[in-house]
Every structure is written in structure tokens, then in C-alpha cells.
């Protein structure tokens, strides 16, 4: 039997559209150093060599990465030339288009959140401890509930007692059952039990929180591979979401690469994007890992997680939102 959940606790959850509009307003001009810096540069008068150099510097400081920053500014220069733009203040639409292109808007950002071939979709949450992975797992459950999905959570981060308790609180808040084992239990066995329960009860989505220990690359790879192998005896893993703390910048990207090598990541969740004045990490992570940013988290609220929107993000950064 599934653990009992109190339906009364699954209070009103926000729709995808409401979530994004709230996040976009937080990302906009006043709140990020990148947006503020761009506003200053766009008021600069006639375009000169130093304007372009300042654009590169600004993007690099915002964690976009040196190579990609240069590419974006080269694309801006080319477009400005083609369109006869000579004043910095007329660059805003040019900058916006170049940012959108760099964000690769055609990447598939949809979430595998429906049953296929009469089986639930399994979503694995991976990432270093401290990135907000367990909290994000709980928030994702709420987002799925808002989409009328029948969700089950699996607490396979068995090394931290707090992770299991935290996930249970999120489950209670959203009216979602949580399957967990004893502290220190084998993560793969907890994941297996969760998926087995989800299959039996014909839920739509099973979200599994995994341990984020980075002590040793090969042990991590072995553990994640085992969790995946055991789950796939019962149902396919359709999504592996890598949770990255946006405030850790380039250092976070290094950690992300280790996980991406350990397990086939299908999408990235960037948390704490508002705590970081550096929205550029979104561009850097997609470029380095070759997978889309699917979700972004800003703020502590239970519904502060939204599906990433490339056009909306560029609008927010360039003050067009």
C-alpha cells in the first residue's frame, strides 16, 4: 500500500504560466548585475571598439564563459553592421536576438511527465549535495501535481537522514506519497521499491532523489549506473535532471561535468538563479553540457520553480519583459 497522504494539504499550486511570469519579473533589470550593466552600456552613445569590449567583459563577468561571450558579441557586431545600427541605445533588439540564439531556443525543454506504453515515466534527480536537489525534487512534484499528474516520490538519498525527512515534508505539502528506506539503506533498493510501488499503483510520474556525494568519480558513476539499471527492470528512466546551484558559477559547471559523464543527463535544473547576480550561467551550462536548461528555480517559495523559456529569459535580461 502507498503511504497515506492528506489531500487537504495539497493546497492550490501555481500553473506553469504564472510561475514563469513571477520568475521573469525577478530576473528583470533591477535584480541582476547583467541586466543593470547592459542598461548602462546601452545608454553609451555612439558605438566604438570599447563598447564591444565592454560587452564581452560584462558577459564574461556574468558567467557566460569567455568563448561564448566573444561569439555573442561578434554576432551582435555583424548584425549591427547589417542593420546600420551606430548608437548603443539601438542595440537592445540586436542583443536580445543574439542572446536568444545563444540560448538555442529550439532545444526540447519539455518534461517527460506522462505514461508511455502503460508505464509511468521515471525522473532521476542528480547533483552535488548542497545544490538544493532535494528541495527541487519536492518543488518538481508540486509542478507536476499542478499539471494534474499522479506523482510518487522516492527518497534514494539514503545517506542524509535530513534528505528523507525533507522530501517527506514536501510530499505532505503536495499530497504526494513518498517511498523511503532506513538511513544508510542501499539507494538502488529504495529506488526499486519506489518504482515498483509506482508501477503497481499506475501513477503517471515517479521522481527519485539520489545521493549527491562527489567524493570519488568512479564510485558515483557505479552508484548512479546501478540505480538506473535496477529501476529499468520495472520502468524506463525517461528523464535525468541535473540540479546545479547557479551561485556556484564556473565551479558548479565543473561538478556538473562529472555528473554528466557519470549518467546520461537529459536536462538541467538551475536553482538559486536569483541569489546569483549572474544569469549568464544558463548560457554556459547549455554550451558546456550540450543539454537544455529545462527548469529554473528562483526563491524559496514552494512554487518558485518554472519551465525555462529562452525568449522570456532574453526579454528579462535586456529589460524587454
N, C-alpha and C positions, 0 to 999 in steps of 0.2 A: 504493500500500500504506500502511496505517496504521503509525505508528511502533510499534516493539515495546515491549511493557510486560511487566515481570516480575510474573507472577501472585503469586509468593510475597510480594511487597511489599504486596499488598492485605490487610494483617492485619485481624483482627476489627474491624468497625465497629459502633458502638452503634445500637440501634433508636431510633425516634422517642420512644417512651415513656421509655426510660432517659435519653435526652438531656434531656427536659423536667424529669423529677424532679430531676436534678442541678442544673439551672439554677434551679429553683424554690427549692431549699434555699439557693442563694447569694443569692437576692433577698430572702430572708425577714428577719424582724425585725432580726437583729443587723447585717445588712450594708448596709442603705440608710438614709440620713438620713430619708427619708419614713416608712419603717416605724417607725423609732425615735421620730420626732416624733409619729406617730399613737398609739403606745403611751403616750407621756407624756400626750397630750391626753385619751385615753380613760380615764385614771386621775384625771380632774379633778374629780369630784364632780358637783354639780348643774349642769345646762346653763344657760348665761347668754348674753347677747349677745356677751360677749367670747370665749366658747368658739367660737361660729360664726365670729367674725372671725379667730381663731387658725387655724381650719381652712382658711379662704381663704388666709391668709398662707402656711401650710405647703404647700398645693398649688401656690401661685404660685412659692414658692422651689424646689419640686421640678420646675420647668419645665413645669407643666401649661398655663400660659398664663392670663392674668387672667380673660378672659371665661368660659372653660370651668371654671375653679376656682370662680367665683361660681355658675355653673349647677349644678355638682355639689353645692355646699353648700346652695343653695336647694332642690334636690331632697331632700337629707338632712333639712332643716328640715321640709319638708312631710310627709315620710314619718314623721319622729319624732313630729310632731303627731298624725298619723293613728293611729299605733300607741301613743300615750300614753307615749312614752319621755321621761323627765325627767332621767335620770342619764347622764353621759358614758360610763360603763362599759357601758351597754346599747346604745351606738351602733354597736358593731362590725359587727353584721349589716346595719344600715342603710347604713353606709358602704360595706360590701362590695358590696351590691346596686347602690348608686348608681355605684360605680366600674365594675362590670361593664356597666351600661347605657351609661356614657360611653365604654366601650371598644368599643361596638357589636358584641356577640358574634355577631350574625348575618351579619357581613361574611364573604365567602368567602375563607378563608385557605388553601385547597388550592393545591398547586403543579401547574402543567400539566406533568406528567412522564411522559406516555405517548404512544405513537404514535397519530395520528388520520389516517384516510384513507391509510393506508400511508405516512405521512411522519413523520419524527422531530419532536419538539417542540423548538423553539429558545428558549432563555432568554438574554436580553441582560442583562448586569450593567452598571449605570451608576452614576456617583457621582464626587465630587471625589477627587483624589489624596489619600492620607493617611487615608482613612476605613477602610482595611482591605479594600478592594474585591477585590483580587487574592487575598488570603488567604481571604476569604469565598467567592470563586469555587471555590477549592480545597476548602474545607470542604463547600460545597454538593455538589460532585462526590462526596465521601465519603458524604454523607447519601443521595444518590440510589443509590449503589452498595449501601448498606445496605438499600435498598428493592428490590434485585435489578434495578435499571435498568442498561442498557448505555449508558455515558456517553462522550462525547467532549468535550474542552476545546479552545477556540480562543483563542489569545493575540493579541487585536487591540489591546492596549495597546502599540503598537509604539514609543512614544516613550521608554519606560523599559526599558532592557535588563534591569534587575532584575525587572521585572514578568514578562517571558517566562521568565527563569530560575526565579523563584519558582513560577510556575504549573507549570513542568516538574517541580519537586521535589514539588509536591502531586500531580501526575499519577502520578509514580513511586510515591509513598506509597500511592496508592489503586488502582493498577493501571489507570489511565485514560490513553488516548493523548492527546497534546497536539499540535495543529497550530499552527505559528508561522511567521512570515516573517523577513526580515532586519530589523535595527533600523532604524526610520525608514520601513519599508515602509508602503504605503497600508493603513490599518486595514480599509477595506472589502474590499480584495482578500484579506487574511488571513481575514477573516470568511467571505468567499465560499468560499475553499478549504476551510475547516473544515467548513462546511455541506455542501459538495459531497462531501467525504470521508464525513461522517456519513450522508448520504443513500445513497451507494454501499454503505456497509457496514451499512446498515439498523440503526443504533443507535437507542435509544429517545429519548435527550435529548442535545442539543448545547448546551453552556454557553459563551457568548462573553464574555470580559473586554474591556471597551472602555476607551479613554483617558479620564482624568478631568481634562482641563485646563479651567479655568474662566476663561481669560484674556479671553474675548470671547464674549458670549452668542450672537451670530449665527453665528460660526464653529462653536461647539459644536453648535448646532441643525442646521447644514448637515451636519456630520460624522456626527452620530447618524442623521439622516434618510437620508443616503447609505448608511451601514452597513445600516440596516434595509431599504432599497429593494433593495440588492444581495442580501442574504440571502433576501429573499422571492421572488426568482426561482426559488429551489430548494426552500424550505420555509417554512412560516408561523412568524413570531415570535409565540409564544403567551404569552410572559411577559417583561415588562421590570421587573427588580427594581432599585430604587434603594437603594444602600447608604449609610446615614447613621451617622456616629460619634455615639453617644449623649452622649459627654462634651462635644460642642461646643454642646449646648443650643440656644437660640433662634437663634444664629448658623448652626448646621447646618441649621435649618429654612429660613433664607433661601436657602442654597445649594440645598437640596432643591427649593425652588420653581422655581429657574432650570431645573433638570433636568426637573422635571415639565412645565414649559412647552415644553421642547425635544423631549420624546418622551413618548408616552402610557404613563405608568407604571402597572403593574398591581398592584404590591405594594412594600412597604418591608422592607429588612433593617436592623435596628438592631444595630450592633456595639458592643462595649465597654460593654455595659449595666452590667457590674459595676464598671467603673472610674469610673462616674458614680454619685454618691450620689443621682441624680435620676431615678428611674424614671418620673416624670411625662411625659417626652418621648414616651413611647409614645402617650399620650392626645393630646398636642399635635400630633404629626405626622399622625395619622389625621384629626383635625379640620381641619387646615390643607390637607392634600392630597386628602382625600376618598378615599384608598385604604387598604386594610388593611395593618397590620404583619403580614407573613407569617412572617418568621423573626427570631429574636433570637440574638445571639452574646454569650456571657459567657466570658471566659477565653481562654487561649492554646492549649488542647489541640485536637487535630485534630477531635474530635467535640463541641466546645463550640459547636454551632450547633443550634438546635431550632426546630420549628414553634411559632409563638406560640399560646398558649392564654389567652384573655381571663379565663376563670373562674379558672384556676390563678394567673394574674398577680395578680388581685384578692386571692386567698387569701394569696399570698406577702406582698403589701404590708400586708395587715391582720392578719397573724400567724395566719391560719386554716389555713395549709398544714400 
